[in-house]
């Protein structure tokens, strides 16, 4: 009788182990994808949005996005860690003075890749804003922020993780602004350069 029970118990245990192995394999065998980043966010110290770019439809409406942003801010603004799992997503974040920077990926995403994007964004902005990464300076240079994010991530695909390259490309793209979109200062600076070079010839 004991032998029969032991054999039956062993059979159940083996079935359970096999099922667990299949489920674990299915869980970890997520198709590799280039679409690493789901969103890039910058919030102020009240949790209000300064910049948000979502790369998929996880949060399709602005109302859902803002609720998600408030939830992220409430869970992260008082902690010292850099990584959080929230609503089935991996969130890496960093704060500086009165800004909170977030890069969001799926729950299966490599945190180091997301952190590389976050560090690249922060370091690029730090160089562009001359180490003055705070709310007022960022709001005055939103165009640079838009260009930097577009250089780092495109459609959720990571393009660049070197801040030097990002700053260089943003500077190049800023020089290609059509005359009608340039500020008076930019037009005057361009005119000065042209006059200087014509006199030096």
C-alpha positions, 0 to 999 in steps of 0.5 A, a space after each residue: 500500500 505504501 509503495 502504491 501511494 509513493 508511486 502515485 505521489 511520485 507521478 503527481 510530483 513529476 507531472 507538476 514539475 513538468 508543467 512548471 518547467 513548461 510554464 517557466 520556459 514559456 514565461 522566459 522565452 519571450 520573442 526578442 525585440 528591438 522595441 525596448 523602450 515603451 516611454 520616456 517621461 520627465 516630471 517635475 517635483 509635484 509629479 506634473 508632466 514636463 515631457 512624455 513620449 509613449 512608444 506603444 498603446 499601453 496607455 492610449 489616452 492622455 487621461 490614462 497616461 497622466 494617471 500612470 505618471 501620477 502612480 509612478 511618481 507616488 511610488 518613486 519620488 521618496 525612494 533612493 532605488 533606481 529601478 521599480 516594477 510597476 503595473 507590469 512594467 520595468 521603470 528606471 528613474 533618476 531625480 535631479 533638483 526638481 526633475 524626475 527622469 523615467 525610462 519605461 520598458 516591459 517587465 521582461 526588459 533588460 534593466 541595464 539597457 533601460 538604464 543606459 538610455 536614462 543615463 544617456 538622456 540625463 548626461 546629454 541634457 547635462 551637457 546641453 544645459 551646461 550642468 544646469 539640469 533643472 525645471 526652468 532651464 529645461 523648459 527654456 530648451 525644450 527643442 533640444 530635449 525633443 531632438 535629444 530624445 529623438 536621437 536616443 530612441 526612435 519608435 521604442 528602438 534604442 539608437 544611441 547611448 553615447 551622450 557625446 554623439 547625441 549632443 553632437 547630432 543635436 547641434 548639427 540638427 540645430 544648425 540646419 534650421 530653415 531661415 524662417 524658423 530661426 530666432 533673431 539671435 540665430 539670424 544675426 549670429 549666422 550673418 556675423 559668421 558669413 561677414 567674418 568669413 567674407 572679410 578673411 578671404 
